[in-house]
């Protein structure tokens, strides 16, 4: 799994589970991707958004922010 960090022109910069970063051409991603989306490889070599992992990650971040400000 990789996580979208940011968009740069025709590329998207993603963070790997190891903490390293890599650039992927946007054409390999489904439309509507956003920063913070979790991606998993598809059989055809493209990437798909893992909606469940993305939602869980966003919930964890919200919990951490809530703990930080309370």
mmCIF file of the N, C-alpha and C atoms, coordinates in Angstrom:
data_MODEL
# 
_entry.id   MODEL 
# 
loop_
_atom_site.group_PDB 
_atom_site.id 
_atom_site.type_symbol 
_atom_site.label_atom_id 
_atom_site.label_alt_id 
_atom_site.label_comp_id 
_atom_site.label_asym_id 
_atom_site.label_entity_id 
_atom_site.label_seq_id 
_atom_site.pdbx_PDB_ins_code 
_atom_site.Cartn_x 
_atom_site.Cartn_y 
_atom_site.Cartn_z 
_atom_site.occupancy 
_atom_site.B_iso_or_equiv 
_atom_site.pdbx_formal_charge 
_atom_site.auth_seq_id 
_atom_site.auth_comp_id 
_atom_site.auth_asym_id 
_atom_site.auth_atom_id 
_atom_site.pdbx_PDB_model_num 
ATOM 1   N N  . UNK A 1 1  ? 0.843   -1.172 0.000   1.00 0.00 ? 1  UNK A N  1 
ATOM 2   C CA . UNK A 1 1  ? 0.000   0.000  0.000   1.00 0.00 ? 1  UNK A CA 1 
ATOM 3   C C  . UNK A 1 1  ? 0.892   1.241  0.000   1.00 0.00 ? 1  UNK A C  1 
ATOM 4   N N  . UNK A 1 2  ? 0.453   2.270  -0.699  1.00 0.00 ? 2  UNK A N  1 
ATOM 5   C CA . UNK A 1 2  ? 1.119   3.563  -0.692  1.00 0.00 ? 2  UNK A CA 1 
ATOM 6   C C  . UNK A 1 2  ? 0.071   4.636  -0.418  1.00 0.00 ? 2  UNK A C  1 
ATOM 7   N N  . UNK A 1 3  ? 0.521   5.808  0.015   1.00 0.00 ? 3  UNK A N  1 
ATOM 8   C CA . UNK A 1 3  ? -0.386  6.898  0.360   1.00 0.00 ? 3  UNK A CA 1 
ATOM 9   C C  . UNK A 1 3  ? -0.007  8.125  -0.451  1.00 0.00 ? 3  UNK A C  1 
ATOM 10  N N  . UNK A 1 4  ? -1.007  8.760  -1.053  1.00 0.00 ? 4  UNK A N  1 
ATOM 11  C CA . UNK A 1 4  ? -0.756  9.967  -1.842  1.00 0.00 ? 4  UNK A CA 1 
ATOM 12  C C  . UNK A 1 4  ? -0.342  11.090 -0.906  1.00 0.00 ? 4  UNK A C  1 
ATOM 13  N N  . UNK A 1 5  ? 0.840   11.638 -1.149  1.00 0.00 ? 5  UNK A N  1 
ATOM 14  C CA . UNK A 1 5  ? 1.355   12.756 -0.359  1.00 0.00 ? 5  UNK A CA 1 
ATOM 15  C C  . UNK A 1 5  ? 1.013   14.090 -1.020  1.00 0.00 ? 5  UNK A C  1 
ATOM 16  N N  . UNK A 1 6  ? 1.271   14.176 -2.334  1.00 0.00 ? 6  UNK A N  1 
ATOM 17  C CA . UNK A 1 6  ? 1.007   15.434 -3.045  1.00 0.00 ? 6  UNK A CA 1 
ATOM 18  C C  . UNK A 1 6  ? 1.020   15.203 -4.552  1.00 0.00 ? 6  UNK A C  1 
ATOM 19  N N  . UNK A 1 7  ? 0.507   16.200 -5.263  1.00 0.00 ? 7  UNK A N  1 
ATOM 20  C CA . UNK A 1 7  ? 0.504   16.177 -6.720  1.00 0.00 ? 7  UNK A CA 1 
ATOM 21  C C  . UNK A 1 7  ? 1.525   17.179 -7.228  1.00 0.00 ? 7  UNK A C  1 
ATOM 22  N N  . UNK A 1 8  ? 2.287   16.780 -8.240  1.00 0.00 ? 8  UNK A N  1 
ATOM 23  C CA . UNK A 1 8  ? 3.291   17.637 -8.871  1.00 0.00 ? 8  UNK A CA 1 
ATOM 24  C C  . UNK A 1 8  ? 3.168   17.501 -10.377 1.00 0.00 ? 8  UNK A C  1 
ATOM 25  N N  . UNK A 1 9  ? 2.484   18.426 -10.996 1.00 0.00 ? 9  UNK A N  1 
ATOM 26  C CA . UNK A 1 9  ? 2.321   18.389 -12.445 1.00 0.00 ? 9  UNK A CA 1 
ATOM 27  C C  . UNK A 1 9  ? 1.622   17.120 -12.891 1.00 0.00 ? 9  UNK A C  1 
ATOM 28  N N  . UNK A 1 10 ? 2.270   16.347 -13.744 1.00 0.00 ? 10 UNK A N  1 
ATOM 29  C CA . UNK A 1 10 ? 1.700   15.109 -14.268 1.00 0.00 ? 10 UNK A CA 1 
ATOM 30  C C  . UNK A 1 10 ? 1.991   13.898 -13.381 1.00 0.00 ? 10 UNK A C  1 
ATOM 31  N N  . UNK A 1 11 ? 2.572   14.152 -12.214 1.00 0.00 ? 11 UNK A N  1 
ATOM 32  C CA . UNK A 1 11 ? 2.946   13.063 -11.309 1.00 0.00 ? 11 UNK A CA 1 
ATOM 33  C C  . UNK A 1 11 ? 2.253   13.215 -9.960  1.00 0.00 ? 11 UNK A C  1 
ATOM 34  N N  . UNK A 1 12 ? 2.214   12.113 -9.254  1.00 0.00 ? 12 UNK A N  1 
ATOM 35  C CA . UNK A 1 12 ? 1.740   12.110 -7.873  1.00 0.00 ? 12 UNK A CA 1 
ATOM 36  C C  . UNK A 1 12 ? 2.870   11.522 -7.028  1.00 0.00 ? 12 UNK A C  1 
ATOM 37  N N  . UNK A 1 13 ? 3.191   12.200 -5.923  1.00 0.00 ? 13 UNK A N  1 
ATOM 38  C CA . UNK A 1 13 ? 4.237   11.726 -5.021  1.00 0.00 ? 13 UNK A CA 1 
ATOM 39  C C  . UNK A 1 13 ? 3.552   10.917 -3.925  1.00 0.00 ? 13 UNK A C  1 
ATOM 40  N N  . UNK A 1 14 ? 4.006   9.681  -3.752  1.00 0.00 ? 14 UNK A N  1 
ATOM 41  C CA . UNK A 1 14 ? 3.388   8.771  -2.788  1.00 0.00 ? 14 UNK A CA 1 
ATOM 42  C C  . UNK A 1 14 ? 4.410   8.319  -1.763  1.00 0.00 ? 14 UNK A C  1 
ATOM 43  N N  . UNK A 1 15 ? 3.915   8.118  -0.532  1.00 0.00 ? 15 UNK A N  1 
ATOM 44  C CA . UNK A 1 15 ? 4.758   7.590  0.521   1.00 0.00 ? 15 UNK A CA 1 
ATOM 45  C C  . UNK A 1 15 ? 4.516   6.090  0.638   1.00 0.00 ? 15 UNK A C  1 
ATOM 46  N N  . UNK A 1 16 ? 5.597   5.346  0.652   1.00 0.00 ? 16 UNK A N  1 
ATOM 47  C CA . UNK A 1 16 ? 5.518   3.902  0.810   1.00 0.00 ? 16 UNK A CA 1 
ATOM 48  C C  . UNK A 1 16 ? 5.492   3.560  2.299   1.00 0.00 ? 16 UNK A C  1 
ATOM 49  N N  . UNK A 1 17 ? 5.107   2.346  2.627   1.00 0.00 ? 17 UNK A N  1 
ATOM 50  C CA . UNK A 1 17 ? 5.046   1.918  4.024   1.00 0.00 ? 17 UNK A CA 1 
ATOM 51  C C  . UNK A 1 17 ? 6.404   2.016  4.720   1.00 0.00 ? 17 UNK A C  1 
ATOM 52  N N  . UNK A 1 18 ? 7.472   1.937  3.955   1.00 0.00 ? 18 UNK A N  1 
ATOM 53  C CA . UNK A 1 18 ? 8.824   2.037  4.513   1.00 0.00 ? 18 UNK A CA 1 
ATOM 54  C C  . UNK A 1 18 ? 9.191   3.472  4.878   1.00 0.00 ? 18 UNK A C  1 
ATOM 55  N N  . UNK A 1 19 ? 8.370   4.440  4.427   1.00 0.00 ? 19 UNK A N  1 
ATOM 56  C CA . UNK A 1 19 ? 8.658   5.852  4.685   1.00 0.00 ? 19 UNK A CA 1 
ATOM 57  C C  . UNK A 1 19 ? 9.338   6.544  3.521   1.00 0.00 ? 19 UNK A C  1 
ATOM 58  N N  . UNK A 1 20 ? 9.748   5.781  2.508   1.00 0.00 ? 20 UNK A N  1 
ATOM 59  C CA . UNK A 1 20 ? 10.361  6.392  1.333   1.00 0.00 ? 20 UNK A CA 1 
ATOM 60  C C  . UNK A 1 20 ? 9.265   6.916  0.400   1.00 0.00 ? 20 UNK A C  1 
ATOM 61  N N  . UNK A 1 21 ? 9.664   7.753  -0.538  1.00 0.00 ? 21 UNK A N  1 
ATOM 62  C CA . UNK A 1 21 ? 8.720   8.367  -1.462  1.00 0.00 ? 21 UNK A CA 1 
ATOM 63  C C  . UNK A 1 21 ? 9.023   7.938  -2.887  1.00 0.00 ? 21 UNK A C  1 
ATOM 64  N N  . UNK A 1 22 ? 7.972   7.930  -3.709  1.00 0.00 ? 22 UNK A N  1 
ATOM 65  C CA . UNK A 1 22 ? 8.159   7.655  -5.135  1.00 0.00 ? 22 UNK A CA 1 
ATOM 66  C C  . UNK A 1 22 ? 7.133   8.445  -5.935  1.00 0.00 ? 22 UNK A C  1 
ATOM 67  N N  . UNK A 1 23 ? 7.503   8.738  -7.188  1.00 0.00 ? 23 UNK A N  1 
ATOM 68  C CA . UNK A 1 23 ? 6.604   9.453  -8.092  1.00 0.00 ? 23 UNK A CA 1 
ATOM 69  C C  . UNK A 1 23 ? 5.959   8.462  -9.041  1.00 0.00 ? 23 UNK A C  1 
ATOM 70  N N  . UNK A 1 24 ? 4.662   8.642  -9.263  1.00 0.00 ? 24 UNK A N  1 
ATOM 71  C CA . UNK A 1 24 ? 3.929   7.835  -10.231 1.00 0.00 ? 24 UNK A CA 1 
ATOM 72  C C  . UNK A 1 24 ? 3.249   8.770  -11.221 1.00 0.00 ? 24 UNK A C  1 
ATOM 73  N N  . UNK A 1 25 ? 3.185   8.396  -12.492 1.00 0.00 ? 25 UNK A N  1 
ATOM 74  C CA . UNK A 1 25 ? 2.411   9.198  -13.435 1.00 0.00 ? 25 UNK A CA 1 
ATOM 75  C C  . UNK A 1 25 ? 0.927   9.163  -13.054 1.00 0.00 ? 25 UNK A C  1 
ATOM 76  N N  . UNK A 1 26 ? 0.270   10.306 -13.133 1.00 0.00 ? 26 UNK A N  1 
ATOM 77  C CA . UNK A 1 26 ? -1.153  10.396 -12.789 1.00 0.00 ? 26 UNK A CA 1 
ATOM 78  C C  . UNK A 1 26 ? -2.013  9.440  -13.609 1.00 0.00 ? 26 UNK A C  1 
ATOM 79  N N  . UNK A 1 27 ? -1.574  9.106  -14.812 1.00 0.00 ? 27 UNK A N  1 
ATOM 80  C CA . UNK A 1 27 ? -2.386  8.252  -15.682 1.00 0.00 ? 27 UNK A CA 1 
ATOM 81  C C  . UNK A 1 27 ? -2.601  6.855  -15.103 1.00 0.00 ? 27 UNK A C  1 
ATOM 82  N N  . UNK A 1 28 ? -1.772  6.443  -14.132 1.00 0.00 ? 28 UNK A N  1 
ATOM 83  C CA . UNK A 1 28 ? -1.931  5.132  -13.512 1.00 0.00 ? 28 UNK A CA 1 
ATOM 84  C C  . UNK A 1 28 ? -2.924  5.132  -12.352 1.00 0.00 ? 28 UNK A C  1 
ATOM 85  N N  . UNK A 1 29 ? -3.468  6.312  -12.014 1.00 0.00 ? 29 UNK A N  1 
ATOM 86  C CA . UNK A 1 29 ? -4.381  6.433  -10.883 1.00 0.00 ? 29 UNK A CA 1 
ATOM 87  C C  . UNK A 1 29 ? -5.803  6.658  -11.364 1.00 0.00 ? 29 UNK A C  1 
ATOM 88  N N  . UNK A 1 30 ? -6.783  6.200  -10.585 1.00 0.00 ? 30 UNK A N  1 
ATOM 89  C CA . UNK A 1 30 ? -8.172  6.482  -10.955 1.00 0.00 ? 30 UNK A CA 1 
ATOM 90  C C  . UNK A 1 30 ? -8.476  7.967  -10.755 1.00 0.00 ? 30 UNK A C  1 
ATOM 91  N N  . UNK A 1 31 ? -9.444  8.468  -11.493 1.00 0.00 ? 31 UNK A N  1 
ATOM 92  C CA . UNK A 1 31 ? -9.847  9.860  -11.354 1.00 0.00 ? 31 UNK A CA 1 
ATOM 93  C C  . UNK A 1 31 ? -10.395 10.134 -9.968  1.00 0.00 ? 31 UNK A C  1 
ATOM 94  N N  . UNK A 1 32 ? -10.251 11.351 -9.511  1.00 0.00 ? 32 UNK A N  1 
ATOM 95  C CA . UNK A 1 32 ? -10.810 11.744 -8.225  1.00 0.00 ? 32 UNK A CA 1 
ATOM 96  C C  . UNK A 1 32 ? -9.938  11.444 -7.023  1.00 0.00 ? 32 UNK A C  1 
ATOM 97  N N  . UNK A 1 33 ? -8.717  10.991 -7.238  1.00 0.00 ? 33 UNK A N  1 
ATOM 98  C CA . UNK A 1 33 ? -7.824  10.717 -6.113  1.00 0.00 ? 33 UNK A CA 1 
ATOM 99  C C  . UNK A 1 33 ? -7.483  12.019 -5.401  1.00 0.00 ? 33 UNK A C  1 
ATOM 100 N N  . UNK A 1 34 ? -7.255  11.897 -4.074  1.00 0.00 ? 34 UNK A N  1 
ATOM 101 C CA . UNK A 1 34 ? -6.924  13.067 -3.277  1.00 0.00 ? 34 UNK A CA 1 
ATOM 102 C C  . UNK A 1 34 ? -5.702  12.769 -2.412  1.00 0.00 ? 34 UNK A C  1 
ATOM 103 N N  . UNK A 1 35 ? -5.092  13.825 -1.918  1.00 0.00 ? 35 UNK A N  1 
ATOM 104 C CA . UNK A 1 35 ? -3.991  13.654 -0.979  1.00 0.00 ? 35 UNK A CA 1 
ATOM 105 C C  . UNK A 1 35 ? -4.502  12.879 0.225   1.00 0.00 ? 35 UNK A C  1 
ATOM 106 N N  . UNK A 1 36 ? -3.706  11.933 0.691   1.00 0.00 ? 36 UNK A N  1 
ATOM 107 C CA . UNK A 1 36 ? -4.089  11.119 1.833   1.00 0.00 ? 36 UNK A CA 1 
ATOM 108 C C  . UNK A 1 36 ? -4.773  9.812  1.467   1.00 0.00 ? 36 UNK A C  1 
ATOM 109 N N  . UNK A 1 37 ? -5.159  9.637  0.204   1.00 0.00 ? 37 UNK A N  1 
ATOM 110 C CA . UNK A 1 37 ? -5.780  8.377  -0.214  1.00 0.00 ? 37 UNK A CA 1 
ATOM 111 C C  . UNK A 1 37 ? -4.766  7.242  -0.152  1.00 0.00 ? 37 UNK A C  1 
ATOM 112 N N  . UNK A 1 38 ? -5.216  6.081  0.309   1.00 0.00 ? 38 UNK A N  1 
ATOM 113 C CA . UNK A 1 38 ? -4.399  4.874  0.329   1.00 0.00 ? 38 UNK A CA 1 
ATOM 114 C C  . UNK A 1 38 ? -4.615  4.126  -0.984  1.00 0.00 ? 38 UNK A C  1 
ATOM 115 N N  . UNK A 1 39 ? -3.530  3.742  -1.621  1.00 0.00 ? 39 UNK A N  1 
ATOM 116 C CA . UNK A 1 39 ? -3.603  3.063  -2.914  1.00 0.00 ? 39 UNK A CA 1 
ATOM 117 C C  . UNK A 1 39 ? -3.041  1.654  -2.816  1.00 0.00 ? 39 UNK A C  1 
ATOM 118 N N  . UNK A 1 40 ? -3.666  0.754  -3.550  1.00 0.00 ? 40 UNK A N  1 
ATOM 119 C CA . UNK A 1 40 ? -3.188  -0.623 -3.656  1.00 0.00 ? 40 UNK A CA 1 
ATOM 120 C C  . UNK A 1 40 ? -3.052  -0.953 -5.141  1.00 0.00 ? 40 UNK A C  1 
ATOM 121 N N  . UNK A 1 41 ? -2.101  -1.826 -5.494  1.00 0.00 ? 41 UNK A N  1 
ATOM 122 C CA . UNK A 1 41 ? -1.916  -2.170 -6.900  1.00 0.00 ? 41 UNK A CA 1 
ATOM 123 C C  . UNK A 1 41 ? -3.075  -2.996 -7.443  1.00 0.00 ? 41 UNK A C  1 
ATOM 124 N N  . UNK A 1 42 ? -3.440  -2.709 -8.682  1.00 0.00 ? 42 UNK A N  1 
ATOM 125 C CA . UNK A 1 42 ? -4.456  -3.480 -9.399  1.00 0.00 ? 42 UNK A CA 1 
ATOM 126 C C  . UNK A 1 42 ? -3.752  -4.498 -10.292 1.00 0.00 ? 42 UNK A C  1 
ATOM 127 N N  . UNK A 1 43 ? -4.438  -5.560 -10.679 1.00 0.00 ? 43 UNK A N  1 
ATOM 128 C CA . UNK A 1 43 ? -3.813  -6.590 -11.520 1.00 0.00 ? 43 UNK A CA 1 
ATOM 129 C C  . UNK A 1 43 ? -3.268  -6.064 -12.857 1.00 0.00 ? 43 UNK A C  1 
ATOM 130 N N  . UNK A 1 44 ? -3.853  -4.984 -13.374 1.00 0.00 ? 44 UNK A N  1 
ATOM 131 C CA . UNK A 1 44 ? -3.410  -4.459 -14.669 1.00 0.00 ? 44 UNK A CA 1 
ATOM 132 C C  . UNK A 1 44 ? -2.219  -3.499 -14.573 1.00 0.00 ? 44 UNK A C  1 
ATOM 133 N N  . UNK A 1 45 ? -1.654  -3.326 -13.376 1.00 0.00 ? 45 UNK A N  1 
ATOM 134 C CA . UNK A 1 45 ? -0.497  -2.442 -13.210 1.00 0.00 ? 45 UNK A CA 1 
ATOM 135 C C  . UNK A 1 45 ? -0.862  -1.033 -12.789 1.00 0.00 ? 45 UNK A C  1 
ATOM 136 N N  . UNK A 1 46 ? -2.135  -0.710 -12.763 1.00 0.00 ? 46 UNK A N  1 
ATOM 137 C CA . UNK A 1 46 ? -2.563  0.604  -12.289 1.00 0.00 ? 46 UNK A CA 1 
ATOM 138 C C  . UNK A 1 46 ? -2.736  0.526  -10.770 1.00 0.00 ? 46 UNK A C  1 
ATOM 139 N N  . UNK A 1 47 ? -3.286  1.568  -10.190 1.00 0.00 ? 47 UNK A N  1 
ATOM 140 C CA . UNK A 1 47 ? -3.513  1.613  -8.748  1.00 0.00 ? 47 UNK A CA 1 
ATOM 141 C C  . UNK A 1 47 ? -4.975  1.897  -8.477  1.00 0.00 ? 47 UNK A C  1 
ATOM 142 N N  . UNK A 1 48 ? -5.479  1.370  -7.361  1.00 0.00 ? 48 UNK A N  1 
ATOM 143 C CA . UNK A 1 48 ? -6.866  1.592  -6.953  1.00 0.00 ? 48 UNK A CA 1 
ATOM 144 C C  . UNK A 1 48 ? -6.863  2.199  -5.556  1.00 0.00 ? 48 UNK A C  1 
ATOM 145 N N  . UNK A 1 49 ? -7.863  3.036  -5.280  1.00 0.00 ? 49 UNK A N  1 
ATOM 146 C CA . UNK A 1 49 ? -8.005  3.591  -3.934  1.00 0.00 ? 49 UNK A CA 1 
ATOM 147 C C  . UNK A 1 49 ? -8.597  2.510  -3.032  1.00 0.00 ? 49 UNK A C  1 
ATOM 148 N N  . UNK A 1 50 ? -7.961  2.287  -1.904  1.00 0.00 ? 50 UNK A N  1 
ATOM 149 C CA . UNK A 1 50 ? -8.489  1.384  -0.883  1.00 0.00 ? 50 UNK A CA 1 
ATOM 150 C C  . UNK A 1 50 ? -9.334  2.259  0.041   1.00 0.00 ? 50 UNK A C  1 
ATOM 151 N N  . UNK A 1 51 ? -10.631 2.313  -0.226  1.00 0.00 ? 51 UNK A N  1 
ATOM 152 C CA . UNK A 1 51 ? -11.536 3.218  0.497   1.00 0.00 ? 51 UNK A CA 1 
ATOM 153 C C  . UNK A 1 51 ? -11.570 2.921  1.999   1.00 0.00 ? 51 UNK A C  1 
ATOM 154 N N  . UNK A 1 52 ? -11.581 1.641  2.369   1.00 0.00 ? 52 UNK A N  1 
ATOM 155 C CA . UNK A 1 52 ? -11.638 1.278  3.784   1.00 0.00 ? 52 UNK A CA 1 
ATOM 156 C C  . UNK A 1 52 ? -10.369 1.740  4.512   1.00 0.00 ? 52 UNK A C  1 
ATOM 157 N N  . UNK A 1 53 ? -9.207  1.494  3.926   1.00 0.00 ? 53 UNK A N  1 
ATOM 158 C CA . UNK A 1 53 ? -7.945  1.903  4.549   1.00 0.00 ? 53 UNK A CA 1 
ATOM 159 C C  . UNK A 1 53 ? -7.850  3.422  4.620   1.00 0.00 ? 53 UNK A C  1 
ATOM 160 N N  . UNK A 1 54 ? -8.305  4.111  3.567   1.00 0.00 ? 54 UNK A N  1 
ATOM 161 C CA . UNK A 1 54 ? -8.282  5.567  3.558   1.00 0.00 ? 54 UNK A CA 1 
ATOM 162 C C  . UNK A 1 54 ? -9.171  6.121  4.665   1.00 0.00 ? 54 UNK A C  1 
ATOM 163 N N  . UNK A 1 55 ? -10.365 5.568  4.816   1.00 0.00 ? 55 UNK A N  1 
ATOM 164 C CA . UNK A 1 55 ? -11.291 6.043  5.834   1.00 0.00 ? 55 UNK A CA 1 
ATOM 165 C C  . UNK A 1 55 ? -10.732 5.786  7.241   1.00 0.00 ? 55 UNK A C  1 
ATOM 166 N N  . UNK A 1 56 ? -10.164 4.615  7.451   1.00 0.00 ? 56 UNK A N  1 
ATOM 167 C CA . UNK A 1 56 ? -9.584  4.302  8.754   1.00 0.00 ? 56 UNK A CA 1 
ATOM 168 C C  . UNK A 1 56 ? -8.415  5.230  9.071   1.00 0.00 ? 56 UNK A C  1 
ATOM 169 N N  . UNK A 1 57 ? -7.583  5.498  8.081   1.00 0.00 ? 57 UNK A N  1 
ATOM 170 C CA . UNK A 1 57 ? -6.441  6.393  8.282   1.00 0.00 ? 57 UNK A CA 1 
ATOM 171 C C  . UNK A 1 57 ? -6.917  7.796  8.642   1.00 0.00 ? 57 UNK A C  1 
ATOM 172 N N  . UNK A 1 58 ? -7.937  8.279  7.966   1.00 0.00 ? 58 UNK A N  1 
ATOM 173 C CA . UNK A 1 58 ? -8.468  9.612  8.265   1.00 0.00 ? 58 UNK A CA 1 
ATOM 174 C C  . UNK A 1 58 ? -9.065  9.665  9.669   1.00 0.00 ? 58 UNK A C  1 
ATOM 175 N N  . UNK A 1 59 ? -9.728  8.590  10.106  1.00 0.00 ? 59 UNK A N  1 
ATOM 176 C CA . UNK A 1 59 ? -10.272 8.535  11.468  1.00 0.00 ? 59 UNK A CA 1 
ATOM 177 C C  . UNK A 1 59 ? -9.148  8.575  12.500  1.00 0.00 ? 59 UNK A C  1 
ATOM 178 N N  . UNK A 1 60 ? -8.062  7.831  12.238  1.00 0.00 ? 60 UNK A N  1 
ATOM 179 C CA . UNK A 1 60 ? -6.925  7.824  13.155  1.00 0.00 ? 60 UNK A CA 1 
ATOM 180 C C  . UNK A 1 60 ? -6.318  9.218  13.277  1.00 0.00 ? 60 UNK A C  1 
ATOM 181 N N  . UNK A 1 61 ? -6.184  9.904  12.155  1.00 0.00 ? 61 UNK A N  1 
ATOM 182 C CA . UNK A 1 61 ? -5.619  11.256 12.168  1.00 0.00 ? 61 UNK A CA 1 
ATOM 183 C C  . UNK A 1 61 ? -6.527  12.196 12.961  1.00 0.00 ? 61 UNK A C  1 
ATOM 184 N N  . UNK A 1 62 ? -7.838  12.074 12.779  1.00 0.00 ? 62 UNK A N  1 
ATOM 185 C CA . UNK A 1 62 ? -8.778  12.911 13.525  1.00 0.00 ? 62 UNK A CA 1 
ATOM 186 C C  . UNK A 1 62 ? -8.672  12.640 15.027  1.00 0.00 ? 62 UNK A C  1 
ATOM 187 N N  . UNK A 1 63 ? -8.540  11.362 15.409  1.00 0.00 ? 63 UNK A N  1 
ATOM 188 C CA . UNK A 1 63 ? -8.383  11.024 16.830  1.00 0.00 ? 63 UNK A CA 1 
ATOM 189 C C  . UNK A 1 63 ? -7.107  11.634 17.396  1.00 0.00 ? 63 UNK A C  1 
ATOM 190 N N  . UNK A 1 64 ? -6.016  11.530 16.647  1.00 0.00 ? 64 UNK A N  1 
ATOM 191 C CA . UNK A 1 64 ? -4.752  12.102 17.107  1.00 0.00 ? 64 UNK A CA 1 
ATOM 192 C C  . UNK A 1 64 ? -4.849  13.617 17.254  1.00 0.00 ? 64 UNK A C  1 
ATOM 193 N N  . UNK A 1 65 ? -5.481  14.273 16.288  1.00 0.00 ? 65 UNK A N  1 
ATOM 194 C CA . UNK A 1 65 ? -5.655  15.724 16.377  1.00 0.00 ? 65 UNK A CA 1 
ATOM 195 C C  . UNK A 1 65 ? -6.553  16.092 17.555  1.00 0.00 ? 65 UNK A C  1 
ATOM 196 N N  . UNK A 1 66 ? -7.593  15.315 17.774  1.00 0.00 ? 66 UNK A N  1 
ATOM 197 C CA . UNK A 1 66 ? -8.474  15.554 18.920  1.00 0.00 ? 66 UNK A CA 1 
ATOM 198 C C  . UNK A 1 66 ? -7.726  15.424 20.227  1.00 0.00 ? 66 UNK A C  1 
ATOM 199 N N  . UNK A 1 67 ? -6.874  14.402 20.346  1.00 0.00 ? 67 UNK A N  1 
ATOM 200 C CA . UNK A 1 67 ? -6.068  14.209 21.555  1.00 0.00 ? 67 UNK A CA 1 
ATOM 201 C C  . UNK A 1 67 ? -5.089  15.363 21.748  1.00 0.00 ? 67 UNK A C  1 
ATOM 202 N N  . UNK A 1 68 ? -4.568  15.868 20.662  1.00 0.00 ? 68 UNK A N  1 
ATOM 203 C CA . UNK A 1 68 ? -3.578  16.941 20.719  1.00 0.00 ? 68 UNK A CA 1 
ATOM 204 C C  . UNK A 1 68 ? -4.194  18.245 21.220  1.00 0.00 ? 68 UNK A C  1 
ATOM 205 N N  . UNK A 1 69 ? -5.423  18.520 20.813  1.00 0.00 ? 69 UNK A N  1 
ATOM 206 C CA . UNK A 1 69 ? -6.042  19.799 21.156  1.00 0.00 ? 69 UNK A CA 1 
ATOM 207 C C  . UNK A 1 69 ? -6.963  19.740 22.364  1.00 0.00 ? 69 UNK A C  1 
ATOM 208 N N  . UNK A 1 70 ? -7.057  18.606 23.038  1.00 0.00 ? 70 UNK A N  1 
ATOM 209 C CA . UNK A 1 70 ? -7.927  18.520 24.225  1.00 0.00 ? 70 UNK A CA 1 
ATOM 210 C C  . UNK A 1 70 ? -7.146  18.232 25.456  1.00 0.00 ? 70 UNK A C  1 
# 
